[in-house]
């Protein structure tokens, strides 16, 4: 169950979406982003021979491809202890340096909130 302590409803939603993608697709990471209009995009890790993207990079790419011009927030569900620099850079490119990036464990418990900075 997602530990919602300290998160608003919209942030809980993207953590839940990210967790669902990870579980449903059996991938190492799930991610979701929310754009400037409130639309959400959820994705898992892409690991093809010719294309490798983290879940968060994929979610950001989906937002851009759908016409998003900014991000309000991003979430990653992973075993990792921190959001990677490349993930934060992808969020920063679309959302700016102050965009929050939520990192949750596979059980949905929030581990950290950092900025894309």
C-alpha positions in Angstrom: 0.0 0.0 0.0 1.2 3.5 -0.9 2.3 5.5 2.2 0.7 8.8 1.5 2.2 10.7 4.5 3.0 14.2 3.5 1.7 13.9 -0.1 -1.2 15.6 -1.7 -3.8 13.6 -3.7 -2.2 14.4 -7.1 1.3 13.4 -5.9 -0.1 10.2 -4.4 -1.7 9.5 -7.8 1.6 9.6 -9.7 3.3 7.4 -7.2 0.5 4.9 -7.5 0.6 5.0 -11.3 4.4 4.5 -11.3 4.0 1.6 -8.9 1.3 0.0 -11.0 3.4 0.2 -14.2 6.4 -1.4 -12.5 4.3 -4.3 -11.1 2.2 -4.8 -14.2 5.1 -4.8 -16.7 7.6 -6.6 -14.4 10.2 -3.9 -15.1 12.9 -2.6 -12.7 11.4 0.9 -12.5 8.0 2.6 -13.0 7.6 6.3 -13.3 4.9 8.9 -13.9 4.9 12.6 -14.6 2.2 15.2 -14.4 2.2 18.0 -16.9 1.1 21.7 -16.7 -2.5 20.8 -17.5 -2.7 17.9 -14.9 -2.5 15.1 -17.5 -0.4 12.2 -16.3 1.9 9.9 -18.3 3.1 6.6 -16.8 5.9 4.4 -18.2 8.3 1.6 -17.3 11.9 0.9 -18.1 12.7 0.4 -21.8 15.4 -2.2 -22.4 15.7 -3.0 -26.1 18.9 -3.9 -27.9 18.9 -0.6 -29.7 17.1 1.6 -27.2 17.6 1.9 -23.4 15.6 4.4 -21.4 14.8 4.6 -17.7 11.2 4.7 -16.7 11.4 8.4 -15.9 13.0 9.2 -19.3 10.3 7.3 -21.0 7.5 9.1 -19.1 9.1 12.5 -19.9 9.4 11.5 -23.6 5.7 10.5 -23.6 4.7 13.8 -22.2 6.7 15.7 -24.8 5.4 13.6 -27.6 1.9 14.4 -26.4 2.4 18.1 -26.5 3.3 18.9 -22.8 5.2 22.1 -22.4 6.1 21.8 -18.7 5.9 19.4 -15.8 4.4 19.9 -12.3 5.9 16.8 -10.7 7.5 13.4 -11.4 7.6 10.1 -9.5 9.8 7.0 -9.7 9.2 3.7 -8.0 12.4 1.7 -7.8 14.8 -0.2 -5.6 17.3 2.6 -6.1 18.3 4.8 -3.2 18.2 8.0 -5.2 16.9 9.5 -8.5 19.7 9.3 -11.1 21.3 12.5 -12.5 20.1 11.6 -16.0 16.5 11.1 -14.7 16.6 14.5 -12.9 18.0 16.1 -16.1 15.1 14.8 -18.2 12.6 16.3 -15.7 14.6 19.5 -15.5 14.6 19.9 -19.3 10.8 19.9 -19.5 9.8 21.1 -16.0 12.6 23.3 -14.8 15.0 23.0 -11.9 12.4 23.3 -9.2 10.2 20.4 -10.4 9.8 17.9 -7.6 10.9 14.3 -8.2 9.4 11.8 -5.8 11.3 8.6 -5.1 9.3 5.7 -3.7 10.2 2.1 -2.9 8.4 -0.9 -4.6 5.9 -0.9 -1.8 5.0 2.7 -2.6 6.6 4.2 0.5 8.0 7.6 -0.2 11.8 7.6 0.3 12.8 11.1 -0.8 11.6 14.2 -2.6 14.3 16.1 -4.5 14.1 18.8 -7.1 15.2 18.3 -10.7 17.7 21.0 -10.0 
